[in-house]
Amino acid sequence: MYNNIYLTKMTIQEKQNEILEDFNMFEDWMEKYDYIIEMGKSIPLIDEKYKTNEYLVKGCQSQAWIHAELDGDKIVYTADGDAILAKGVLSMLLSVVTNQNVKEVAESNFDFLQKIGLQEHLSPTRASGLEATIKLIMVYAKALNSKLK
């Protein structure tokens, strides 16, 4: 089960598969929500100086911020949110892509979200925020990848 996936050396697909396996262990969505909230406790927190409108996820029901930077050819994301569920979702998404090769992140997708059925179990405004978060993660990856070329 989830034990700080940020520290493990796995591919993007392996991390997605681990989250899928973890979700399959739970019987109902209340347990899955608890799991997501628990994930939020290990999110690499964004520096306070990035908690500005520039880094705000537009379209998210709650306030959420994401920052990304390069470390060699790896992309490192940090984030925070003011709601426990938003923070958990941020953590889950970023655990898949942070400390990964920026080119691979720019070419990746988040198809594991459909497999776990997350969007169907979020309110419309939270589902919209999820889409906005994914879009911002990919914008960072593509922009930083272009700097390496």
URURGI-V597662 format. One record per residue. N is the residue number from 1. RES is the residue in three letters. PHI is phi in whole degrees, 0 to 359 (* if undefined). Layout:
N;RES;PHI  N;RES;PHI
//
This chain:
1;MET;*  2;TYR;313  3;ASN;219  4;ASN;48  5;ILE;299  6;TYR;296  7;LEU;270  8;THR;274  9;LYS;265  10;MET;228  11;THR;287  12;ILE;302  13;GLN;295  14;GLU;297  15;LYS;293  16;GLN;298  17;ASN;297  18;GLU;296  19;ILE;295  20;LEU;301  21;GLU;300  22;ASP;299  23;PHE;297  24;ASN;293  25;MET;284  26;PHE;266  27;GLU;279  28;ASP;227  29;TRP;287  30;MET;295  31;GLU;294  32;LYS;293  33;TYR;298  34;ASP;301  35;TYR;298  36;ILE;298  37;ILE;298  38;GLU;298  39;MET;300  40;GLY;299  41;LYS;288  42;SER;248  43;ILE;295  44;PRO;291  45;LEU;290  46;ILE;289  47;ASP;297  48;GLU;306  49;LYS;293  50;TYR;264  51;LYS;276  52;THR;232  53;ASN;301  54;GLU;298  55;TYR;255  56;LEU;289  57;VAL;283  58;LYS;283  59;GLY;95  60;CYS;272  61;GLN;299  62;SER;256  63;GLN;275  64;ALA;215  65;TRP;234  66;ILE;224  67;HIS;230  68;ALA;220  69;GLU;209  70;LEU;270  71;ASP;230  72;GLY;70  73;ASP;257  74;LYS;261  75;ILE;258  76;VAL;240  77;TYR;257  78;THR;228  79;ALA;199  80;ASP;197  81;GLY;214  82;ASP;266  83;ALA;238  84;ILE;295  85;LEU;290  86;ALA;300  87;LYS;297  88;GLY;294  89;VAL;295  90;LEU;304  91;SER;300  92;MET;298  93;LEU;296  94;LEU;290  95;SER;297  96;VAL;283  97;VAL;248  98;THR;287  99;ASN;64  100;GLN;252  101;ASN;302  102;VAL;298  103;LYS;295  104;GLU;295  105;VAL;294  106;ALA;298  107;GLU;257  108;SER;272  109;ASN;221  110;PHE;245  111;ASP;294  112;PHE;296  113;LEU;296  114;GLN;293  115;LYS;294  116;ILE;273  117;GLY;77  118;LEU;299  119;GLN;300  120;GLU;290  121;HIS;252  122;LEU;247  123;SER;296  124;PRO;305  125;THR;289  126;ARG;290  127;ALA;297  128;SER;296  129;GLY;296  130;LEU;298  131;GLU;299  132;ALA;296  133;THR;295  134;ILE;299  135;LYS;301  136;LEU;294  137;ILE;302  138;MET;288  139;VAL;300  140;TYR;301  141;ALA;299  142;LYS;293  143;ALA;295  144;LEU;289  145;ASN;296  146;SER;293  147;LYS;291  148;LEU;278  149;LYS;281
//
